[in-house]
Amino acid sequence: SRPSEAVLYLPGFNTPLSWAAQRMGQLLALARLPSHIKPVLLSWPGGWAMSYLAARSATRQPWMADDLLHLLESLAASGITRVHILAHSMGAAVLLHALPRLLAAPSFERSGVRLANVVLLSPDFPLHAFEEGTTRLLEFLAAAHGTLTTIYGDRHDKPLGYGELMNRFVMRPEEGWRSLGRLWPVRGLDCDIIDTTWMQAGLPAREPDLA
């Protein structure tokens, strides 16, 4: 039988395709997902250390939203009816900027594919823009698709902290400087917030028993 569900991973900034594939493979190994849930990876021009602004600009482009729309339509054509989206860092911006275009596209509605989960992992996305526009779209998805939204974040996330500094002085001041992934309070959306601020990032050296 054809697969009915997929996990779609949107990698973040400065994440080569090979690294993203390794992370997806690690997820599959640790999560032990059932065989009917198929892994899918979106490759997009996420830039590298010196092209942050260019990569951030790419997340806003209509062609980027169209690429995501075509991918979801292709999944529907192959028999996928439910998609669980994992969007990391700037990959969350790819998804959230694309939502208006996706929901306005008759082809997306006709495809029959439903977004079961939207999981934002340390999302590099402006908090103000999220509250002013994105929350309404996610609430619509919750009503229409039963979509559950979950945000994982770290209040001390250093890369997002650097991004906040850039937002203050370089980027779009009308969107505010706070980053969604730093877990500033979110208004207007019923969602799960997972605070990983104090989670241990690794195991102490020479203590294999802790594994």
N, C-alpha and C positions, 0 to 999 in steps of 0.2 A: 504494500500500500504506500501511497505517497505521504511524505511528511506533512504534518498539520501545524507545527509550531516552529518558530525560529528565535534564536537569540542573536540580535544584531548589535555588534560592538562598533561604536564610533570613537576611535582613538583621539588623543589630544594633540596639543602642539608638540613639535619636535619628536614625533614618534614614527620612525620608519616602519614601513609595512612589515618587515621581518620581526621587529620588536612587538608590534601589535599582534601578529600571528602567534608569537610565543606567549604573550599574555592571555590570548584567547585559549591557547592550548592548556595553559596552566589552570585556567578557570574550569575547563572541561574536565581535567583530571581531578581537581579538588571537589568540584560540585557533583560529579558523577551523574550528569544529566541523563534522563532516559533517551533512548535512541530516536524517538519521534521528534525530539527538539533538536533542530539542526543549527550549527553555528554559522553565522554570516558576518563578514567583516567589510566595512566600508572604507575604501582607500580614498583619501582626499589630500589636497596639497597643504599639509599641516606645517610646512616650513621647518626651519632649524633655528639655531641660537640667534642668528643675526636677522631673521626675517619675521619677527613676531608681528609687526604691524601689517605686513603683507598677508600673513596667515589669518590674522584677525579680520582683515578686510574680506578675505575669501569666504569667511563664514556667512557674510551678509549678501553674497551675490545670488541673483536669481538662478544662475546656472547650477549653483551648489544645491539649492532647494530642488531644482528639477532632477538632478542626479539622484537625490534621496527619494524623490517621488517615483522615478523610473525603477529604482531598486525595489521599492515596496510593491509596485505593480508587477514586477517580474516574479517576486516571491508569491504573490497571489496567483499568478498564472501557473506556477508550479505546484499549487495546492496548499500553500501556507495560508492559514486563516487567522492565526494569532502570532503577534510579534512582541517580544520582550526586548526593549531597547536599553542598552547600557552605554551611556555617553560620558566619556571621561574628559575633564578639563575643558579645553577649547572645542572638543567634540560635542560638548553640550551646547555650545553656541551654534554649531552647525545645525543641530536638531531644532533648537528653540527659535532661531531665525527662520527656519524652513516651515515651521508649523502653520503660519498664516497661509502660505502658498499651498501646503498639503490640504488643509481643510477647505480651501476655496476651489480645489480641483475636482470637478465631477468624476474624473477617472479614478481618483482615490476612493471616493464613496462607492462607485460602481464595482471596484475591485473586490470588495467584501473583506479585505484584510482589516483586522482590528488590533489596535495597540493595547496589549494587556497590561504591560508595565512600562513605565518610564523611570529609569533609575539614573540619577545625575550624580556622578562621582567627582567630587571636588570641582564642581562646575565653574568654569571661567566665564562668567556671564554677569552683567551689571544687575545688582539687586533692584534698583529703581525700575529699570526696564522690565524686569521679571514681574514686579508687582503691578506695574501700570498696564501691561498688555498680555504677558504670557500666562498669568494665572487664570485669566478668563478662558483662554484656549484650552488649558489643562482641565479646567472645570467642565468645559463642554465635552472634552474627551471622556472624562469620568462619567458623565451622564449618557453619552452616546455609545461608548465602547466599554464602559466599566473599567477604564484605565486607572491604575494605582500609580501615584507618583511618590518616589522616595528620593531624598537628598542625603547623600553622605558628604560630610565636610569636616574640616579641621580649623579651629579658630586661630591656630598658629601656623597655618599653611604659608610657608615663606614665598613660593612662587606667586601665589595669589596676592600676598602682601605687596610684592614688587609691582604686580599689576595694578593694585589700588593706587600706588604712588603715581604710576603712569596715567591712570584715569584722572587723577587730580589735576595734572599739569599738561597732558598731551592729548588725550583722547576726548571723547564727546562729553563735555561737562553737563549737558542736559540729561544724561543718563545716570548721573551720580557717580560717586567714586567707589562705593562699597561693592564687594564681590559676593555673589550668592554663595560661593563655596566656603566662605569664611564664617558662615552660619550666623550672620546678622538676622534678627527676627524677621520672619516672612509674614506679610499680611495678605489675606484674601485667598488662601488656598488651603484646602484640607489635604495634608500630605504627611508622610512619615519623615522625621528628621533623625538621622543617625549621626551622633556626635562622636567622632573618632579622635578628638583632641588629645586625650590621655591614653589612647591605646598604644601599647608597646609595639614599636615598629619592627623589632627583630629579637633574636634570642641572645642572651649573654654568651660570650665566647667560653668554650670549654665546659659547658654545662649541657651535655647531650640529653640528660634525663628530662629536661624541660620540654624537649620535642615531643 
